[in-house]
Amino acid sequence: MLLADGIEMLGELRFEDGAYLAWVVNTETRAFFKYRNFPFNSFAKIGNRYFGCSGDGIYELTGDDDAGEPIAAVVRGGLTDMGSSLLKNMPSAYIGYRAGDQMVLKVTVMQSQKNGDIERQEHWYRMEPRQANAIRENRVKLGRGLKSTYWGWELANINGADFDVDSYSWYPV
């Protein structure tokens, strides 16, 4: 089902507890999106307004909250070895963004243990609000002892902060 220019709904699941899970893909960038508790069976775009339809009515998809609750949002990149199987250190990450409040960057690394097991470790970093008229790049210093072949990242809002992300860069050593 086509939701908007280049956005297509892949599927919807309804669980026994009444929770909904919908998967959406941007057909131009191939980016996937997951929506929880979005109980709609169809969508429409009329002009610049978006609507969700369900068995009990039609709802305009607008607002900065979800029935008074902050909207939790996450942007996630997959684990990558950045084209090299060598162990890497990452002193900093550079993120181009704008945010109405603080954000959190989660960096994920895969660490080899002495017994041969691989352990997934998460490291969290607070980011300052970027209330500029335009997106600006910000440097986030990462932990000095982090070394891994595979690296991943996740950017999340705090208290439903509105945000835009333009770029994410890191330079392995």
Secondary structure as the mmCIF struct_conf table of DSSP 4:
data_model
#
loop_
_struct_conf.conf_type_id
_struct_conf.id
_struct_conf.beg_label_comp_id
_struct_conf.beg_label_asym_id
_struct_conf.beg_label_seq_id
_struct_conf.end_label_comp_id
_struct_conf.end_label_asym_id
_struct_conf.end_label_seq_id
STRN STRN1 LEU A 2 ALA A 4
TURN_TY1_P TURN_TY1_P1 ASP A 5 GLY A 6
STRN STRN2 ILE A 7 ARG A 14
TURN_TY1_P TURN_TY1_P2 GLU A 16 ASP A 17
BEND BEND1 GLY A 18 GLY A 18
STRN STRN3 TYR A 20 ASN A 26
TURN_TY1_P TURN_TY1_P3 THR A 27 THR A 29
STRN STRN4 PHE A 32 ARG A 36
BEND BEND2 ASN A 37 ASN A 37
BEND BEND3 ASN A 41 ASN A 41
STRN STRN5 SER A 42 ILE A 46
TURN_TY1_P TURN_TY1_P4 GLY A 47 ASN A 48
STRN STRN6 ARG A 49 SER A 54
TURN_TY1_P TURN_TY1_P5 GLY A 55 ASP A 56
STRN STRN7 GLY A 57 GLU A 60
BEND BEND4 ASP A 64 ASP A 64
STRN STRN8 ASP A 65 ASP A 66
TURN_TY1_P TURN_TY1_P6 ALA A 67 GLY A 68
STRN STRN9 GLU A 69 PRO A 70
HELX_LH_PP_P HELX_LH_PP_P1 ILE A 71 ALA A 72
STRN STRN10 VAL A 74 THR A 80
TURN_TY1_P TURN_TY1_P7 MET A 82 GLY A 83
BEND BEND5 LEU A 86 LEU A 86
STRN STRN11 LYS A 88 ASN A 89
STRN STRN12 SER A 92 ALA A 99
BEND BEND6 GLY A 100 ASP A 101
STRN STRN13 MET A 103 SER A 112
TURN_TY1_P TURN_TY1_P8 LYS A 114 ASN A 115
BEND BEND7 GLY A 116 GLY A 116
STRN STRN14 ILE A 118 MET A 127
STRN STRN15 ARG A 130 ARG A 130
BEND BEND8 ASN A 133 ALA A 134
STRN STRN16 ARG A 136 LYS A 141
HELX_LH_PP_P HELX_LH_PP_P2 LEU A 142 GLY A 143
TURN_TY1_P TURN_TY1_P9 ARG A 144 GLY A 145
STRN STRN17 LYS A 147 SER A 148
BEND BEND9 THR A 149 THR A 149
STRN STRN18 TRP A 151 ASN A 157
BEND BEND10 ILE A 158 ILE A 158
TURN_TY1_P TURN_TY1_P10 ASN A 159 GLY A 160
STRN STRN19 PHE A 163 TRP A 170
#
